[in-house]
């Protein structure tokens, strides 16, 4: 079985931070739209990212790695997954979906970066692949929603 390196631990912590930032962004978006379909979608996405974060924390802890509590400068820099102010400043369905699509594409790139590590334990590969696949499915839904909005 492979072990975590400090670099992998740092990448997983960065992914965890971005996951929680996405959760907050989706929650804000749900609060700031009157569109019932979007409100439901963003609420579900917020809960999904909350669940993703807890699963990531469990995985990181299971291999004896520390969870970054977000106090470092590096963690603060990673809190740019989604510009919440820009996300909700325009309450139009189209602009919210465009920002969500941009954020989802960035998240997929982050997952791919971590998955490119050759020394990940199989449980981590499985978890990250499942989460990335779900994001990709939702990205396709967001693109369809954008086309009909």
Protein Blocks (a to p, Z undefined) as FASTA:
>chain_A
ZZddfklmmmmmmmmmmmmmmmmmmmmmmmmccbfklmmmmmmmmmmmmmmmmmmmmmmm
mnopacdehlamklmmmmmmbafklmmmpmcfklmmmmmmmmmmmmmmmmmmmmmpmkbc
fklmmmmmmmmmmmmmmmmmmmmmmmmZZ
